[in-house]
Amino acid sequence: MKLGHGLSFSLSRAVGLAGAKTKIARKTGIPLTKGGLERKIGNKILKSVLGKKKK
């Protein structure tokens, strides 16, 4: 729900769901968003196929 002038309301943030999901994702190291999970899986696949980068 948009309130105008860049302000918005999020029920999940108000209830604390967003913060709880963030804490879980940080502790487990597994992203809970679709995009984050796809990036993590993609990176794992690329590293296994191409080998790890040497610094």
N, CA, C and O atoms as a Tripos MOL2 file, in Angstrom:
@<TRIPOS>MOLECULE
protein
  220   219    55     0     0
PROTEIN
NO_CHARGES

@<TRIPOS>ATOM
      1 N           0.8440   -1.1730    0.0000 N.3       1 MET1
      2 CA          0.0000    0.0000    0.0000 C.3       1 MET1
      3 C           0.8860    1.2310    0.0000 C.2       1 MET1
      4 O           1.6820    1.4280    0.9180 O.2       1 MET1
      5 N           0.7530    2.0590   -1.0220 N.am      2 LYS2
      6 CA          1.5560    3.2790   -1.1360 C.3       2 LYS2
      7 C           0.8850    4.4230   -0.3910 C.2       2 LYS2
      8 O          -0.3290    4.6080   -0.4770 O.2       2 LYS2
      9 N           1.6890    5.1890    0.3400 N.am      3 LEU3
     10 CA          1.1680    6.3310    1.0730 C.3       3 LEU3
     11 C           1.5600    7.6420    0.4250 C.2       3 LEU3
     12 O           1.0700    8.6920    0.8390 O.2       3 LEU3
     13 N           2.4250    7.6220   -0.5750 N.am      4 GLY4
     14 CA          2.8580    8.8240   -1.2750 C.3       4 GLY4
     15 C           4.1650    9.3590   -0.7330 C.2       4 GLY4
     16 O           4.5240    9.0950    0.4140 O.2       4 GLY4
     17 N           4.8640   10.0960   -1.5380 N.am      5 HIS5
     18 CA          6.1430   10.7210   -1.1850 C.3       5 HIS5
     19 C           7.1820    9.7070   -0.6930 C.2       5 HIS5
     20 O           7.9620   10.0050    0.2120 O.2       5 HIS5
     21 N           7.1910    8.5260   -1.2830 N.am      6 GLY6
     22 CA          8.1980    7.5320   -0.9550 C.3       6 GLY6
     23 C           7.9110    6.7260    0.3030 C.2       6 GLY6
     24 O           8.7030    5.8540    0.6600 O.2       6 GLY6
     25 N           6.8170    6.9880    0.9750 N.am      7 LEU7
     26 CA          6.4630    6.2260    2.1660 C.3       7 LEU7
     27 C           5.5870    5.0490    1.7720 C.2       7 LEU7
     28 O           4.7190    5.1770    0.9080 O.2       7 LEU7
     29 N           5.8080    3.9130    2.3980 N.am      8 SER8
     30 CA          4.9710    2.7560    2.1320 C.3       8 SER8
     31 C           4.8020    1.9660    3.4160 C.2       8 SER8
     32 O           5.5710    2.1290    4.3640 O.2       8 SER8
     33 N           3.7940    1.1110    3.4400 N.am      9 PHE9
     34 CA          3.5020    0.3020    4.6070 C.3       9 PHE9
     35 C           3.6400   -1.1580    4.2380 C.2       9 PHE9
     36 O           3.1480   -1.5830    3.1930 O.2       9 PHE9
     37 N           4.3030   -1.9320    5.0830 N.am     10 SER10
     38 CA          4.4640   -3.3530    4.8410 C.3      10 SER10
     39 C           4.0050   -4.1070    6.0870 C.2      10 SER10
     40 O           4.5470   -3.9220    7.1770 O.2      10 SER10
     41 N           3.0150   -4.9460    5.9090 N.am     11 LEU11
     42 CA          2.4770   -5.7140    7.0270 C.3      11 LEU11
     43 C           3.5290   -6.6740    7.5860 C.2      11 LEU11
     44 O           3.6300   -6.8380    8.8020 O.2      11 LEU11
     45 N           4.3110   -7.3070    6.7110 N.am     12 SER12
     46 CA          5.3130   -8.2630    7.1880 C.3      12 SER12
     47 C           6.3990   -7.5690    8.0140 C.2      12 SER12
     48 O           6.9170   -8.1500    8.9680 O.2      12 SER12
     49 N           6.7450   -6.3300    7.6520 N.am     13 ARG13
     50 CA          7.7210   -5.5860    8.4530 C.3      13 ARG13
     51 C           7.1250   -5.1620    9.7830 C.2      13 ARG13
     52 O           7.7920   -5.2070   10.8170 O.2      13 ARG13
     53 N           5.8520   -4.7470    9.7480 N.am     14 ALA14
     54 CA          5.1850   -4.3010   10.9670 C.3      14 ALA14
     55 C           5.0360   -5.4470   11.9680 C.2      14 ALA14
     56 O           5.1570   -5.2330   13.1740 O.2      14 ALA14
     57 N           4.7780   -6.6440   11.4850 N.am     15 VAL15
     58 CA          4.5880   -7.8120   12.3390 C.3      15 VAL15
     59 C           5.9330   -8.3690   12.8040 C.2      15 VAL15
     60 O           5.9990   -9.0540   13.8240 O.2      15 VAL15
     61 N           6.9900   -8.0840   12.0710 N.am     16 GLY16
     62 CA          8.3170   -8.5750   12.4250 C.3      16 GLY16
     63 C           8.7380   -9.7790   11.6160 C.2      16 GLY16
     64 O           9.7850  -10.3690   11.8820 O.2      16 GLY16
     65 N           7.9470  -10.1510   10.6400 N.am     17 LEU17
     66 CA          8.2580  -11.3150    9.8180 C.3      17 LEU17
     67 C           9.5060  -11.0860    8.9780 C.2      17 LEU17
     68 O          10.3290  -11.9900    8.8320 O.2      17 LEU17
     69 N           9.6520   -9.8920    8.4270 N.am     18 ALA18
     70 CA         10.8080   -9.5950    7.5740 C.3      18 ALA18
     71 C          12.1100   -9.7040    8.3730 C.2      18 ALA18
     72 O          13.0940  -10.2560    7.8810 O.2      18 ALA18
     73 N          12.1170   -9.1850    9.5850 N.am     19 GLY19
     74 CA         13.3170   -9.2620   10.4150 C.3      19 GLY19
     75 C          13.6540  -10.6840   10.8110 C.2      19 GLY19
     76 O          14.8250  -11.0620   10.8480 O.2      19 GLY19
     77 N          12.6280  -11.4770   11.1070 N.am     20 ALA20
     78 CA         12.8520  -12.8780   11.4850 C.3      20 ALA20
     79 C          13.4330  -13.6630   10.3130 C.2      20 ALA20
     80 O          14.3380  -14.4760   10.4990 O.2      20 ALA20
     81 N          12.9170  -13.4240    9.1020 N.am     21 LYS21
     82 CA         13.4390  -14.1110    7.9230 C.3      21 LYS21
     83 C          14.8910  -13.7280    7.6760 C.2      21 LYS21
     84 O          15.7000  -14.5730    7.2920 O.2      21 LYS21
     85 N          15.2260  -12.4620    7.8930 N.am     22 THR22
     86 CA         16.5990  -11.9990    7.7080 C.3      22 THR22
     87 C          17.5370  -12.6860    8.6890 C.2      22 THR22
     88 O          18.6250  -13.1170    8.3100 O.2      22 THR22
     89 N          17.1210  -12.7920    9.9510 N.am     23 LYS23
     90 CA         17.9580  -13.4590   10.9640 C.3      23 LYS23
     91 C          18.1990  -14.9250   10.6070 C.2      23 LYS23
     92 O          19.3180  -15.4230   10.7290 O.2      23 LYS23
     93 N          17.1520  -15.6070   10.1680 N.am     24 ILE24
     94 CA         17.2840  -17.0210    9.7840 C.3      24 ILE24
     95 C          18.2430  -17.1640    8.6110 C.2      24 ILE24
     96 O          19.1060  -18.0410    8.6130 O.2      24 ILE24
     97 N          18.0940  -16.3040    7.6110 N.am     25 ALA25
     98 CA         18.9480  -16.3870    6.4250 C.3      25 ALA25
     99 C          20.4090  -16.1390    6.7860 C.2      25 ALA25
    100 O          21.2950  -16.8170    6.2670 O.2      25 ALA25
    101 N          20.6680  -15.1860    7.6620 N.am     26 ARG26
    102 CA         22.0500  -14.8880    8.0520 C.3      26 ARG26
    103 C          22.6670  -16.0170    8.8600 C.2      26 ARG26
    104 O          23.8410  -16.3380    8.6740 O.2      26 ARG26
    105 N          21.8860  -16.6310    9.7650 N.am     27 LYS27
    106 CA         22.4250  -17.7170   10.5940 C.3      27 LYS27
    107 C          22.6980  -18.9720    9.7860 C.2      27 LYS27
    108 O          23.7130  -19.6350    9.9970 O.2      27 LYS27
    109 N          21.8010  -19.3090    8.8600 N.am     28 THR28
    110 CA         21.9610  -20.5380    8.0790 C.3      28 THR28
    111 C          22.8480  -20.3490    6.8600 C.2      28 THR28
    112 O          23.4110  -21.3140    6.3430 O.2      28 THR28
    113 N          22.9750  -19.1100    6.3990 N.am     29 GLY29
    114 CA         23.7470  -18.8630    5.1870 C.3      29 GLY29
    115 C          22.9760  -19.1900    3.9260 C.2      29 GLY29
    116 O          23.5330  -19.1860    2.8280 O.2      29 GLY29
    117 N          21.6820  -19.4740    4.0840 N.am     30 ILE30
    118 CA         20.8350  -19.8110    2.9430 C.3      30 ILE30
    119 C          19.8290  -18.6810    2.7370 C.2      30 ILE30
    120 O          19.0040  -18.4310    3.6150 O.2      30 ILE30
    121 N          19.8810  -17.9940    1.5960 N.am     31 PRO31
    122 CA         18.9410  -16.9140    1.3350 C.3      31 PRO31
    123 C          17.5100  -17.4370    1.2440 C.2      31 PRO31
    124 O          17.2800  -18.5430    0.7550 O.2      31 PRO31
    125 N          16.5610  -16.6530    1.7080 N.am     32 LEU32
    126 CA         15.1630  -17.0650    1.6790 C.3      32 LEU32
    127 C          14.3850  -16.4360    0.5340 C.2      32 LEU32
    128 O          13.1880  -16.6830    0.3890 O.2      32 LEU32
    129 N          15.0570  -15.6230   -0.2860 N.am     33 THR33
    130 CA         14.3850  -15.0510   -1.4490 C.3      33 THR33
    131 C          14.7030  -15.9030   -2.6700 C.2      33 THR33
    132 O          15.7340  -16.5740   -2.7230 O.2      33 THR33
    133 N          13.8230  -15.8700   -3.6310 N.am     34 LYS34
    134 CA         14.0200  -16.6660   -4.8460 C.3      34 LYS34
    135 C          15.2950  -16.2420   -5.5710 C.2      34 LYS34
    136 O          16.0900  -17.0840   -5.9880 O.2      34 LYS34
    137 N          15.4830  -14.9330   -5.7170 N.am     35 GLY35
    138 CA         16.6670  -14.4340   -6.4160 C.3      35 GLY35
    139 C          17.9560  -14.7690   -5.6840 C.2      35 GLY35
    140 O          18.9460  -15.1510   -6.3090 O.2      35 GLY35
    141 N          17.9500  -14.6310   -4.3810 N.am     36 GLY36
    142 CA         19.1430  -14.9380   -3.5900 C.3      36 GLY36
    143 C          19.5160  -16.4040   -3.6590 C.2      36 GLY36
    144 O          20.6910  -16.7550   -3.7590 O.2      36 GLY36
    145 N          18.5080  -17.2550   -3.6040 N.am     37 LEU37
    146 CA         18.7510  -18.6940   -3.6810 C.3      37 LEU37
    147 C          19.2850  -19.0870   -5.0570 C.2      37 LEU37
    148 O          20.1860  -19.9180   -5.1710 O.2      37 LEU37
    149 N          18.7130  -18.4710   -6.1090 N.am     38 GLU38
    150 CA         19.1950  -18.7570   -7.4670 C.3      38 GLU38
    151 C          20.6400  -18.3060   -7.6460 C.2      38 GLU38
    152 O          21.4270  -19.0050   -8.2830 O.2      38 GLU38
    153 N          21.0020  -17.1460   -7.0920 N.am     39 ARG39
    154 CA         22.3920  -16.6680   -7.1770 C.3      39 ARG39
    155 C          23.3340  -17.6200   -6.4620 C.2      39 ARG39
    156 O          24.4050  -17.9410   -6.9780 O.2      39 ARG39
    157 N          22.9400  -18.0740   -5.2740 N.am     40 LYS40
    158 CA         23.8020  -18.9640   -4.4950 C.3      40 LYS40
    159 C          24.0080  -20.2980   -5.2210 C.2      40 LYS40
    160 O          25.1300  -20.7990   -5.2980 O.2      40 LYS40
    161 N          22.9360  -20.8610   -5.7450 N.am     41 ILE41
    162 CA         23.0430  -22.1260   -6.4740 C.3      41 ILE41
    163 C          23.8670  -21.9400   -7.7420 C.2      41 ILE41
    164 O          24.7010  -22.7840   -8.0720 O.2      41 ILE41
    165 N          23.6390  -20.8460   -8.4460 N.am     42 GLY42
    166 CA         24.3940  -20.5690   -9.6690 C.3      42 GLY42
    167 C          25.8840  -20.4440   -9.4100 C.2      42 GLY42
    168 O          26.7000  -20.9550  -10.1780 O.2      42 GLY42
    169 N          26.2430  -19.7580   -8.3190 N.am     43 ASN43
    170 CA         27.6540  -19.6070   -7.9650 C.3      43 ASN43
    171 C          28.2830  -20.9570   -7.6400 C.2      43 ASN43
    172 O          29.4200  -21.2210   -8.0310 O.2      43 ASN43
    173 N          27.5550  -21.8090   -6.9280 N.am     44 LYS44
    174 CA         28.0760  -23.1410   -6.5780 C.3      44 LYS44
    175 C          28.3190  -23.9630   -7.8450 C.2      44 LYS44
    176 O          29.3400  -24.6390   -7.9670 O.2      44 LYS44
    177 N          27.3810  -23.9000   -8.7740 N.am     45 ILE45
    178 CA         27.5230  -24.6660  -10.0240 C.3      45 ILE45
    179 C          28.7170  -24.1480  -10.8250 C.2      45 ILE45
    180 O          29.5230  -24.9390  -11.3140 O.2      45 ILE45
    181 N          28.8350  -22.8300  -10.9610 N.am     46 LEU46
    182 CA         29.9550  -22.2680  -11.7130 C.3      46 LEU46
    183 C          31.2970  -22.6220  -11.0920 C.2      46 LEU46
    184 O          32.2480  -22.9480  -11.8020 O.2      46 LEU46
    185 N          31.3760  -22.5580   -9.7620 N.am     47 LYS47
    186 CA         32.6290  -22.9030   -9.0920 C.3      47 LYS47
    187 C          32.9840  -24.3730   -9.2920 C.2      47 LYS47
    188 O          34.1590  -24.7080   -9.4430 O.2      47 LYS47
    189 N          31.9880  -25.2480   -9.2940 N.am     48 SER48
    190 CA         32.2760  -26.6620   -9.4730 C.3      48 SER48
    191 C          32.6810  -26.9750  -10.9070 C.2      48 SER48
    192 O          33.5050  -27.8610  -11.1350 O.2      48 SER48
    193 N          32.1140  -26.2620  -11.8730 N.am     49 VAL49
    194 CA         32.4370  -26.5150  -13.2800 C.3      49 VAL49
    195 C          33.7650  -25.8750  -13.6740 C.2      49 VAL49
    196 O          34.6010  -26.5050  -14.3220 O.2      49 VAL49
    197 N          33.9520  -24.6070  -13.2750 N.am     50 LEU50
    198 CA         35.1350  -23.8590  -13.6990 C.3      50 LEU50
    199 C          36.2880  -23.9570  -12.7190 C.2      50 LEU50
    200 O          37.4140  -23.5900  -13.0530 O.2      50 LEU50
    201 N          36.0320  -24.4390  -11.5320 N.am     51 GLY51
    202 CA         37.0590  -24.4740  -10.5090 C.3      51 GLY51
    203 C          37.0550  -23.1690   -9.7330 C.2      51 GLY51
    204 O          36.5710  -22.1430  -10.2120 O.2      51 GLY51
    205 N          37.5980  -23.2270   -8.5370 N.am     52 LYS52
    206 CA         37.6250  -22.0390   -7.6840 C.3      52 LYS52
    207 C          38.6650  -21.0470   -8.1770 C.2      52 LYS52
    208 O          39.7210  -21.4310   -8.6810 O.2      52 LYS52
    209 N          38.3490  -19.7570   -8.0220 N.am     53 LYS53
    210 CA         39.2740  -18.7040   -8.4130 C.3      53 LYS53
    211 C          40.4550  -18.6600   -7.4560 C.2      53 LYS53
    212 O          40.2900  -18.7680   -6.2410 O.2      53 LYS53
    213 N          41.6240  -18.5050   -8.0080 N.am     54 LYS54
    214 CA         42.8160  -18.3490   -7.1800 C.3      54 LYS54
    215 C          43.1310  -16.8710   -7.0520 C.2      54 LYS54
    216 O          43.0990  -16.1350   -8.0390 O.2      54 LYS54
    217 N          43.4330  -16.4400   -5.8450 N.am     55 LYS55
    218 CA         43.7240  -15.0310   -5.6210 C.3      55 LYS55
    219 C          45.1790  -14.7110   -5.8440 C.2      55 LYS55
    220 O          45.5880  -13.5600   -5.6950 O.2      55 LYS55
@<TRIPOS>BOND
     1     1     2 1
     2     2     3 1
     3     3     4 2
     4     3     5 am
     5     5     6 1
     6     6     7 1
     7     7     8 2
     8     7     9 am
     9     9    10 1
    10    10    11 1
    11    11    12 2
    12    11    13 am
    13    13    14 1
    14    14    15 1
    15    15    16 2
    16    15    17 am
    17    17    18 1
    18    18    19 1
    19    19    20 2
    20    19    21 am
    21    21    22 1
    22    22    23 1
    23    23    24 2
    24    23    25 am
    25    25    26 1
    26    26    27 1
    27    27    28 2
    28    27    29 am
    29    29    30 1
    30    30    31 1
    31    31    32 2
    32    31    33 am
    33    33    34 1
    34    34    35 1
    35    35    36 2
    36    35    37 am
    37    37    38 1
    38    38    39 1
    39    39    40 2
    40    39    41 am
    41    41    42 1
    42    42    43 1
    43    43    44 2
    44    43    45 am
    45    45    46 1
    46    46    47 1
    47    47    48 2
    48    47    49 am
    49    49    50 1
    50    50    51 1
    51    51    52 2
    52    51    53 am
    53    53    54 1
    54    54    55 1
    55    55    56 2
    56    55    57 am
    57    57    58 1
    58    58    59 1
    59    59    60 2
    60    59    61 am
    61    61    62 1
    62    62    63 1
    63    63    64 2
    64    63    65 am
    65    65    66 1
    66    66    67 1
    67    67    68 2
    68    67    69 am
    69    69    70 1
    70    70    71 1
    71    71    72 2
    72    71    73 am
    73    73    74 1
    74    74    75 1
    75    75    76 2
    76    75    77 am
    77    77    78 1
    78    78    79 1
    79    79    80 2
    80    79    81 am
    81    81    82 1
    82    82    83 1
    83    83    84 2
    84    83    85 am
    85    85    86 1
    86    86    87 1
    87    87    88 2
    88    87    89 am
    89    89    90 1
    90    90    91 1
    91    91    92 2
    92    91    93 am
    93    93    94 1
    94    94    95 1
    95    95    96 2
    96    95    97 am
    97    97    98 1
    98    98    99 1
    99    99   100 2
   100    99   101 am
   101   101   102 1
   102   102   103 1
   103   103   104 2
   104   103   105 am
   105   105   106 1
   106   106   107 1
   107   107   108 2
   108   107   109 am
   109   109   110 1
   110   110   111 1
   111   111   112 2
   112   111   113 am
   113   113   114 1
   114   114   115 1
   115   115   116 2
   116   115   117 am
   117   117   118 1
   118   118   119 1
   119   119   120 2
   120   119   121 am
   121   121   122 1
   122   122   123 1
   123   123   124 2
   124   123   125 am
   125   125   126 1
   126   126   127 1
   127   127   128 2
   128   127   129 am
   129   129   130 1
   130   130   131 1
   131   131   132 2
   132   131   133 am
   133   133   134 1
   134   134   135 1
   135   135   136 2
   136   135   137 am
   137   137   138 1
   138   138   139 1
   139   139   140 2
   140   139   141 am
   141   141   142 1
   142   142   143 1
   143   143   144 2
   144   143   145 am
   145   145   146 1
   146   146   147 1
   147   147   148 2
   148   147   149 am
   149   149   150 1
   150   150   151 1
   151   151   152 2
   152   151   153 am
   153   153   154 1
   154   154   155 1
   155   155   156 2
   156   155   157 am
   157   157   158 1
   158   158   159 1
   159   159   160 2
   160   159   161 am
   161   161   162 1
   162   162   163 1
   163   163   164 2
   164   163   165 am
   165   165   166 1
   166   166   167 1
   167   167   168 2
   168   167   169 am
   169   169   170 1
   170   170   171 1
   171   171   172 2
   172   171   173 am
   173   173   174 1
   174   174   175 1
   175   175   176 2
   176   175   177 am
   177   177   178 1
   178   178   179 1
   179   179   180 2
   180   179   181 am
   181   181   182 1
   182   182   183 1
   183   183   184 2
   184   183   185 am
   185   185   186 1
   186   186   187 1
   187   187   188 2
   188   187   189 am
   189   189   190 1
   190   190   191 1
   191   191   192 2
   192   191   193 am
   193   193   194 1
   194   194   195 1
   195   195   196 2
   196   195   197 am
   197   197   198 1
   198   198   199 1
   199   199   200 2
   200   199   201 am
   201   201   202 1
   202   202   203 1
   203   203   204 2
   204   203   205 am
   205   205   206 1
   206   206   207 1
   207   207   208 2
   208   207   209 am
   209   209   210 1
   210   210   211 1
   211   211   212 2
   212   211   213 am
   213   213   214 1
   214   214   215 1
   215   215   216 2
   216   215   217 am
   217   217   218 1
   218   218   219 1
   219   219   220 2
@<TRIPOS>SUBSTRUCTURE
     1 MET1         2 RESIDUE 1 A MET
     2 LYS2         6 RESIDUE 1 A LYS
     3 LEU3        10 RESIDUE 1 A LEU
     4 GLY4        14 RESIDUE 1 A GLY
     5 HIS5        18 RESIDUE 1 A HIS
     6 GLY6        22 RESIDUE 1 A GLY
     7 LEU7        26 RESIDUE 1 A LEU
     8 SER8        30 RESIDUE 1 A SER
     9 PHE9        34 RESIDUE 1 A PHE
    10 SER10       38 RESIDUE 1 A SER
    11 LEU11       42 RESIDUE 1 A LEU
    12 SER12       46 RESIDUE 1 A SER
    13 ARG13       50 RESIDUE 1 A ARG
    14 ALA14       54 RESIDUE 1 A ALA
    15 VAL15       58 RESIDUE 1 A VAL
    16 GLY16       62 RESIDUE 1 A GLY
    17 LEU17       66 RESIDUE 1 A LEU
    18 ALA18       70 RESIDUE 1 A ALA
    19 GLY19       74 RESIDUE 1 A GLY
    20 ALA20       78 RESIDUE 1 A ALA
    21 LYS21       82 RESIDUE 1 A LYS
    22 THR22       86 RESIDUE 1 A THR
    23 LYS23       90 RESIDUE 1 A LYS
    24 ILE24       94 RESIDUE 1 A ILE
    25 ALA25       98 RESIDUE 1 A ALA
    26 ARG26      102 RESIDUE 1 A ARG
    27 LYS27      106 RESIDUE 1 A LYS
    28 THR28      110 RESIDUE 1 A THR
    29 GLY29      114 RESIDUE 1 A GLY
    30 ILE30      118 RESIDUE 1 A ILE
    31 PRO31      122 RESIDUE 1 A PRO
    32 LEU32      126 RESIDUE 1 A LEU
    33 THR33      130 RESIDUE 1 A THR
    34 LYS34      134 RESIDUE 1 A LYS
    35 GLY35      138 RESIDUE 1 A GLY
    36 GLY36      142 RESIDUE 1 A GLY
    37 LEU37      146 RESIDUE 1 A LEU
    38 GLU38      150 RESIDUE 1 A GLU
    39 ARG39      154 RESIDUE 1 A ARG
    40 LYS40      158 RESIDUE 1 A LYS
    41 ILE41      162 RESIDUE 1 A ILE
    42 GLY42      166 RESIDUE 1 A GLY
    43 ASN43      170 RESIDUE 1 A ASN
    44 LYS44      174 RESIDUE 1 A LYS
    45 ILE45      178 RESIDUE 1 A ILE
    46 LEU46      182 RESIDUE 1 A LEU
    47 LYS47      186 RESIDUE 1 A LYS
    48 SER48      190 RESIDUE 1 A SER
    49 VAL49      194 RESIDUE 1 A VAL
    50 LEU50      198 RESIDUE 1 A LEU
    51 GLY51      202 RESIDUE 1 A GLY
    52 LYS52      206 RESIDUE 1 A LYS
    53 LYS53      210 RESIDUE 1 A LYS
    54 LYS54      214 RESIDUE 1 A LYS
    55 LYS55      218 RESIDUE 1 A LYS
